[in-house]
Amino acid sequence: MQADFKKFTLQFKKPMRTSRSTLFARDIFILALQNKERMGLGECAPLKGLSIDDRSGFEDKLQEVCKLLNQGANPSDLDLSGWPAIRFGLEAALMDLENGGKRLLFENDFAKGTQTIPTNGLIVMADKDDMLEQVFNKVKLGFNCVKIKIGALDFGSECDFLSEIRKKFLPEQIELRLDANGVFEADSALDKLQRLAEFEIHSIEQPIKAGQWQAMARLCAVSPIPIALDEELIGILEPTAKEELLRTIKPQYIILKPTIVGGLKASMGWIDNARKLNIGFWVTSALESNIGLNIISQWASTLNLKMPQGLGTGELFTANFRSPLKIIDGQLTCASSNGWDNLAALADLKLTEA
């Protein structure tokens, strides 16, 4: 087996603003494991400003991993504890290779195109009119759930924005999920959640910054809006630590991003703990290319999930890898089995304009 990787830069159609920063482009690394004519692909793509492996030395570590694999190292013997994105990419590339190198990790109804995954539409931070237009467009496209990143406007303007949406659409028509990215202060967060509850919000992600377990626990206990932990899961790797966090905070939901939490097996560790404690969850991509999105979507399809997932990010880029994944009426669909480019080598992999 030979290992290699290739770097790509994906350009966003619209600047990706969060309360932390603004992204205009996204660097990703595609890891290829080749055994004769078979080639398994994985994606290693730490998210800027969020992943613990978004740091200098990432590409050097990836080179080291490939060198060790090419020297015959057993993948399970590699120390990737501080490199969750590489762990995810390697895990997925091995699965793809073992299944024939056809981007088919799980041969199920989703992969066959006969099962779909309900998905929320992502509303990118912008001014009020732009965000309202995004919501209306998502509804026209058939989405019945949208995730809105908040923190771009002052709080009063964001409430006005949500009020405008609710004047147009009832909760039965459109489910609103908010993503605060930790923008609220712990001592005033409850007041803001009580105000936001007027707009019949399904859930809010990470209302206060991660690392404040006791403050988050108090908030989860009394919040009128269910709270979903996101950034709080980052860097928690040991099984006992995962259980301790969930038992302490007792959130209503957790959000699984395999690239950020260390892969599919690591995500299953979170899910096992969540199910044991009656905590809900959903799966979200983290701005990966269509290769990473395909891996996450196929895995999510094995979990028998009914609520909308966060898997609509493949259409955010001006160019992406050709794939069978499509969003139709708010449902992620694997439209055909031959939607991928034929690859004889990693050098053949290329981006195609949307």
N, C-alpha and C positions, 0 to 999 in steps of 0.2 A: 504493500500500500504506500502510495506517495502523497504527501500533503503539500499544499501550496495555498496562497491566498492572493486576492487582488482587491485593491482599494477603488471605491467609486464615490463620487460626490453627487448627492441628489439635491436638486434645487426645488424649493417650495414655490407653489403657484402664488401663494400669499404669505407674507411674513408670519411666522408662527410665534405670536406673542404669548407670554405667560407673565405672571406677576414677578417672575425671577429674571427673565431676559427675553430677547427676541432672536429667533433663529431664521436665517435666510437660506441656509443650506445645511446638509446633513451628510457627514462622512460615514461610510459603512465599509466593512471588510467581508468579502465572501470567501469562506474557507472551503477548499475542495479536497476531497479524499478520493484518490483514483486507484482503482485496482483493475488492471487491463482495460477493457472497454467501458467499465462501469465508473461513474463519477458521482459521489454524494456531495451535496452542497449544504452548507450551514451559513448562518449570518452572524457576524460578531459586530455589534453596533452599539457601543456605550452611548448613552444619551447625554449630550453636553449639559453640564451643570447639575446633573441629577445622579447618574450612575457612579458607583464608587470606583469603577475602573475608567472613568473619564479623567485620565491623568497621563502625564508624560511616561513614556516607556511602554504604552499599550502595543504599538506596532512591533517594538523589540520583543515583547513577550510573545506575540503571535508568531514572530519569526523563530523564536526559541522552541515553541510548541511544535511547529512544523519540522524543525531540524531534529528534535527528539523522536518524533513519529517516524521520520525518514530513516532514522538510525535503528528503528525497531522497537521503540518504547511502547509499552502497553498504555493505551489512553487512560485507563483507570488509575494508573500509577502517577499521572501528572498532577502536580500541585496547582490547582486553579482556584483555590479558596478565595483569593482576592481579586479574581477576574471573572465575574459572573457572565459577562457577555461572551467571553471566549468559551467558557464552560457550555453555555447554551449553543453556540455555533458548532462546537465539536460534537456535542451530544446529537444534534440534529443531522450533521453530516454523516455520522456513523449510522444513524437510523436510515437515512436515505440510501447510503451505500448498501447496507444489508438488505434493503428492499428493492434493489435493482437499479438505483440511481435514476429514478424516473420522477422525482419530486413527489412520490407517493409514500407517505409515512404510515398512513392508516388506510387500509382498503375498506372503506365503509360507505354508507349511503351519501354522505357529504362529498366524498371524493368522486363518487359515481355521478354526482349532479342531481340526485333525487331527494336530497335533504338540504335545507338552507339553515342559516344561522341568523336570527334577528339581531340587528346591529344598530347602535345609536349613531346619529349624525353628529359630527363634531362642529361646533360653532367657534371659529377662531376669534380671538380678541381683536376688536377694532372699535371704531366709534359706534354710537348707538344706532344710527341709521343703517350702517353697514351690517351690524350684527342682526338687526331686525330682518333685513333682506336675506341674510343667510338662513335664518329660521324659516322664513316663508318659502325659500327655495327648497329647503330640506323637506318641508311638508308636501310641496308639490311633487317631489321625487318619491314620495311614499313612506318617508320615515315617520314613525309615531313615537319616537324617543329622540331627544337631542341632549347632548352634553355641552354645557356652556361654561367656558372658562371665565371666571370673574376676577376682578382686581384691576381691570384696565381702566374703569371709570370710577368716579367717587361713588361712595355707597348709595347716596340718594339717587344718583342717575341710574345706577344698576337696578335699584328697586323700580324706578320709572320704566326702565326697559322691560323688566319682568312683568310689570303691570300691563304694558302694551301687549305683550304676548298673550297674557291671560284674557284680555279683552277680545282677542281674536280666536283663541283656541281654549276649549275646556280641558281639564285634566284627562278626560276620556279620549280626547283627540290627540293630545301630545303630552308625553311624559317629560318633565324637565329634571335633568340631573345637573348639579353645579359642581365645578371643580375649583376650589379656592386656592390650591397649592400653598396652604399655610399662611394666607395673607392676613388673617384676623389675629388680634392680640388675645391671649388667653383670658384676660380679665374682662374683655368686652365681647367676646365671641357669642356668648349666650344671648345677649340683647340682639345681636345681628341675626342670629338664627331664628329668634322669635319673630323678628320683622320679616325675614325671608319666608317663613312658614305661611304667611298670608297668601303666597302665590302657589300653594299646594305643590311643593317641591318633593320629588321622589327621594332624593338623597343628596348629600354634599360630601365631596371628597376632601379630606385633609383640611378642615377649617383652620387649624392652628399648626404652627411649625412642628415637625417631627422631633421626638426626643423629650417631650413633656408628658410622660406616661400618666402621671397622676392627674394633671390638668385635663388631658384628653379623656381619661376615665370618668371624671366628674361631668364633663360635657356630654359624653355618650349616655350617661345615666339619666339626664334630664332634657336633652335636646328634643325639640318638637320635630326636627328633621332627622331621619336616620343618617348616621355618619359612616362613611366608607374610608378605611385606612388605605393610603397609597404610599407616600414617601416614608411612612412609619415603618414599612416592611424592609426598606433598603438597608443592606448591611447586616441583617439578622440572619445568620446562616445555620446556627446549630439548632437541631430539633427541639431541645429543651428550652432554648431562648424563644423560639417561635411560640411554643405553648405558653410560656410565661407572659409574653407580651399580650397574647389574646386573652388569657385569664385575667390579666390586670386591667386592661382597657375595656374589654367586653364591647367591642364595636358591633354595629348592626351588620356591616359588610366589610370585606377586604377585597382589594383589587389585585389581580395577579398579572404581572408583566414579566414573562419568562426571561427576556433579555436582561432585565434589571435584577431579578431575584435569583438568577443562577441556573435557569433552564427548566425543562419540563418536570424532571424528577423533583427538583427543589420546589417548584410550584405545587406539585402534588403533596409535598410535605405540609405546605400551608393549608391546602384544601382538606387534608385528613384532620388536621387540628381544628379547622373551622367547622367541619361537619360534626365533630365530636362535641363542640360547644354551641351548636345550633346558630352559628354565624353564617350569614349568606356571603356569596362571592360572585364576581364575574371576571371575565378574562379580557385584557386590553392589550393591544399592540402598543409599541413604544416608538412609533415613527420609523419602523423598519421598511425595507424595500419589499416588493412582492414575494421575494424568496423567504424572508423572515415571516411575513404575514401569512404565507401559505403554511409554514410549519406550525405557527401558533393556531391558525384556524382549524387545521386538520386535527390537532390535539384537542382543541376546545370542542370539536364535534363529537369527541368520544365521551364527553362528560354529561351528556343528556341535559343540557341547559335550556331553560325555557325563556328566561328574561333576556332582554337585549344585551349584547356584548359590545365591547369597544373595538371593533375590528374594521372600521371604515376608513383607515388612514392611507390605503394604497393609492387613492386618487388625489392626494395632496401635492404630488410632485409633478413637475413639468415633463419628466421622463422617468420611466421605471422599466423593470425587466418584464418582457412579455409573459403573461400568465393567463390561466383560465378563470381567475377570480374576478367576479363582477358583483356590483351592488345593484340589485333590482328590487324596487319597492321596499327599501329598508332591510333587505335580506341579502346576506353574503352568500353568493352562489358559486359553485365550481362549474362553470358553464360547459366545459368540454375537457376531455382527458388529454388532448394533444395541444394545449394552449402554450406549451413551453417551447422555446427555441431548442433545436437539436444541437447538442454540444459534444464535440469530440475532445475538447480541451478547455481549461479555464479561460484561456486567451480568447476563445470564441464568445464568451459571455459579454453582452453589451446592453446598454440602455436603449429603450425605444421611446420616442416622444409620444406623449399622450394625445 
